[in-house]
Amino acid sequence: MNKLLSLEEMASQIQNGSTVAIGGSSISRKPMAMVRALARSGVRDLRLIVDVGGPEVDLLIGVGAVREVIYAFVGFEFLGLAPHFRQARQVQSVAFQEWTEYTIMAGLEATIKRIPFMPTHTGLATDVLRVNRSFGRISDPFGGPDVVAVPPLAPDYALIHVNYADAQGHGVILGDSHVDALCAKAAKTTFMSCEHVLSSKDLRTMKATAQILRIYTKGVVEVPWGAHPTIMAPEYRLDLEAFNTYLQHCVDANRWDQYVREVVLPSHADYLAGQGGVASLTARLKPPSSGGPSTQQ
């Protein structure tokens, strides 16, 4: 079955009020082309699940698409705080649930395993149980110490970006896979964007850090530079220039509106042109050894 579709076709399927898990981590391998398409679609009242969030969360809050965020961390690492996330957190214009990285994973695992909660020792002797009433503390029925009961996290949709995929929905991640495989398995519907679509035969020969199976994937979008401006190892580096432009436009409402008009609303092709074009991005951000798809073991 051919599962290839466009960014617009993907975004049109996500409805108001949906719970969306987003892969990648912080400023690495975020599905930014799909996130911008989601912002263009005008969807509202989203409930986001992120292990370590970054520009995807900040952008969707900035365009008014978010009702709640379940997260372990949201920020721009060495570039500082995520400005829209910070403002929303301060004025409580969006609901927030503070989890930890491991409890996010445990919540997704509970959904995958179809169990009412995932027991863990994570969170004991911390303030996690105080600030998050979603968790429970229960006795070990076998006489051990108490454990934390982490409820299931059940996304309606997962958005992940991978290095390579085939038209049937298999995906290959090179480098750190973060929580993407868990998101894909736990979600009712997974959309996967990729840098390159390969034949199934070529994809099977690749040595990968993680593989996404087609049974979890509803749609595949081929979108080179689809994680830009975040890092896409080993394809391209972080685009500091693009991040600085983003941060400069978050200082007031007028400049943010300009950013949305010029950067978010255009098509992906126009977005790349606005970043200087593929040739310019390649010269600035591609490592010297980075080439096209390779099937070397």
ZAMARGU-4260 file (C-alpha; in steps of 0.2 Angstrom, whole numbers, plus 5000, padded with zeros to 4 digits):
<rodrens>
0) 5000/5000/5000 | 5007/5017/4995 | 5005/5029/5010 | 5014/5044/5003 | 5004/5060/5005
5) 5007/5079/5006 | 5010/5090/5021 | 4993/5098/5018 | 4984/5081/5017 | 4993/5076/5033
10) 4988/5092/5042 | 4970/5091/5036 | 4967/5075/5045 | 4971/5082/5063 | 4955/5089/5071
15) 4952/5102/5084 | 4955/5095/5102 | 4967/5081/5097 | 4981/5074/5107 | 4997/5075/5097
20) 5013/5067/5102 | 5028/5075/5094 | 5045/5066/5092 | 5063/5072/5092 | 5071/5080/5107
25) 5073/5098/5111 | 5082/5106/5096 | 5086/5089/5088 | 5076/5080/5074 | 5059/5089/5077
30) 5046/5087/5063 | 5046/5105/5060 | 5038/5105/5042 | 5024/5095/5048 | 5022/5107/5063
35) 5022/5122/5052 | 5009/5113/5041 | 4998/5110/5057 | 5000/5129/5061 | 4994/5134/5044
40) 4979/5122/5045 | 4971/5133/5059 | 4968/5118/5070 | 4965/5123/5088 | 4964/5116/5106
45) 4978/5103/5104 | 4984/5093/5118 | 5003/5091/5115 | 5014/5077/5123 | 5033/5079/5122
50) 5047/5071/5131 | 5059/5085/5128 | 5050/5099/5118 | 5057/5114/5109 | 5053/5125/5094
55) 5038/5114/5089 | 5029/5117/5106 | 5034/5136/5106 | 5028/5139/5088 | 5011/5130/5091
60) 5008/5140/5107 | 5013/5156/5097 | 4999/5153/5084 | 4986/5149/5097 | 4984/5131/5093
65) 4987/5123/5110 | 4976/5120/5125 | 4988/5109/5136 | 5006/5103/5136 | 5012/5087/5144
70) 5030/5088/5145 | 5047/5085/5154 | 5056/5100/5148 | 5053/5113/5134 | 5067/5125/5129
75) 5080/5130/5117 | 5095/5122/5126 | 5110/5134/5125 | 5099/5147/5116 | 5089/5150/5131
80) 5070/5149/5136 | 5056/5145/5124 | 5048/5163/5123 | 5030/5158/5120 | 5030/5143/5131
85) 5037/5154/5145 | 5024/5167/5143 | 5010/5155/5143 | 5017/5146/5158 | 5018/5163/5168
90) 5001/5169/5164 | 4993/5151/5163 | 4985/5154/5146 | 4988/5136/5142 | 4986/5121/5154
95) 5002/5112/5159 | 5007/5095/5166 | 5025/5093/5172 | 5031/5075/5170 | 5048/5068/5169
100) 5057/5061/5154 | 5055/5043/5161 | 5037/5045/5166 | 5033/5051/5148 | 5040/5035/5142
105) 5031/5025/5155 | 5015/5033/5151 | 5017/5029/5132 | 5022/5011/5137 | 5006/5009/5147
110) 4996/5013/5132 | 5006/5001/5121 | 5005/4987/5133 | 4986/4991/5136 | 4988/4991/5155
115) 4979/5004/5167 | 4996/5011/5173 | 5015/5008/5173 | 5023/5005/5190 | 5040/5013/5192
120) 5051/5020/5206 | 5054/5036/5197 | 5047/5051/5206 | 5048/5044/5224 | 5057/5056/5236
125) 5054/5070/5224 | 5041/5084/5221 | 5034/5076/5206 | 5020/5068/5215 | 5016/5085/5223
130) 5015/5095/5207 | 5007/5082/5197 | 4991/5074/5203 | 4990/5062/5188 | 5002/5050/5197
135) 4997/5039/5211 | 5008/5030/5225 | 5003/5012/5228 | 5009/4998/5238 | 5019/4984/5230
140) 5007/4968/5231 | 5023/4957/5233 | 5029/4966/5248 | 5042/4978/5241 | 5043/4997/5243
145) 5030/5008/5236 | 5029/5012/5218 | 5023/5026/5207 | 5008/5022/5196 | 5010/5032/5179
150) 4994/5033/5169 | 4993/5029/5151 | 4997/5043/5138 | 4986/5039/5123 | 4990/5051/5108
155) 4977/5052/5094 | 4991/5057/5083 | 5010/5055/5083 | 5021/5066/5072 | 5039/5060/5069
160) 5053/5064/5057 | 5065/5051/5051 | 5080/5050/5039 | 5073/5037/5027 | 5057/5029/5023
165) 5048/5019/5010 | 5031/5022/5003 | 5024/5008/5013 | 5027/5017/5030 | 5043/5009/5036
170) 5055/5022/5043 | 5074/5022/5048 | 5082/5034/5061 | 5100/5037/5061 | 5107/5043/5077
175) 5097/5045/5094 | 5080/5039/5091 | 5073/5048/5107 | 5055/5042/5110 | 5049/5042/5092
180) 5046/5023/5092 | 5036/5024/5108 | 5026/5038/5100 | 5023/5029/5084 | 5017/5013/5094
185) 5006/5022/5106 | 4997/5034/5094 | 4981/5029/5086 | 4988/5037/5070 | 5006/5041/5066
190) 5012/5052/5052 | 5030/5051/5047 | 5040/5064/5037 | 5057/5059/5030 | 5072/5067/5022
195) 5072/5054/5008 | 5060/5040/5001 | 5069/5024/4996 | 5063/5008/4989 | 5059/4995/5002
200) 5074/4984/4996 | 5086/4998/4999 | 5078/5003/5016 | 5080/4985/5022 | 5099/4985/5019
205) 5102/5000/5030 | 5110/4999/5047 | 5099/5010/5058 | 5098/5015/5076 | 5079/5013/5076
210) 5066/5007/5064 | 5048/5012/5063 | 5037/4998/5056 | 5023/5001/5043 | 5010/4994/5054
215) 5011/5009/5065 | 5012/5022/5050 | 4996/5029/5042 | 5005/5042/5031 | 5023/5046/5024
220) 5028/5064/5019 | 5044/5066/5009 | 5050/5083/5014 | 5069/5086/5013 | 5075/5099/5026
225) 5059/5094/5036 | 5067/5096/5053 | 5075/5113/5049 | 5080/5123/5059 | 5083/5109/5071
230) 5098/5096/5070 | 5095/5082/5058 | 5110/5070/5061 | 5119/5066/5050 | 5111/5076/5037
235) 5113/5094/5043 | 5117/5105/5058 | 5107/5116/5069 | 5103/5133/5060 | 5108/5146/5073
240) 5104/5160/5060 | 5086/5153/5059 | 5084/5151/5077 | 5090/5169/5081 | 5078/5176/5068
245) 5064/5166/5077 | 5069/5173/5094 | 5070/5191/5087 | 5053/5190/5081 | 5046/5184/5097
250) 5049/5200/5106 | 5032/5208/5102 | 5016/5204/5094 | 5019/5214/5078 | 5036/5205/5074
255) 5028/5189/5078 | 5014/5192/5066 | 5027/5196/5053 | 5036/5180/5056 | 5020/5169/5055
260) 5016/5178/5038 | 5033/5176/5031 | 5039/5160/5038 | 5025/5149/5044 | 5011/5152/5032
265) 5021/5149/5016 | 5022/5132/5008 | 5038/5121/5012 | 5045/5126/4995 | 5043/5144/4999
270) 5049/5142/5016 | 5066/5135/5010 | 5067/5149/4997 | 5065/5161/5012 | 5079/5153/5021
275) 5091/5156/5006 | 5087/5141/4996 | 5093/5123/4996 | 5110/5127/4989 | 5113/5140/5003
280) 5107/5129/5016 | 5118/5115/5010 | 5133/5126/5010 | 5130/5132/5027 | 5123/5117/5036
285) 5128/5101/5028 | 5143/5092/5035 | 5157/5089/5022 | 5154/5070/5023 | 5135/5071/5021
290) 5129/5066/5005 | 5113/5057/4998 | 5106/5041/5004 | 5118/5027/5008 | 5114/5009/5010
295) 5131/5005/5017 | 5131/4992/5031
</rodrens>
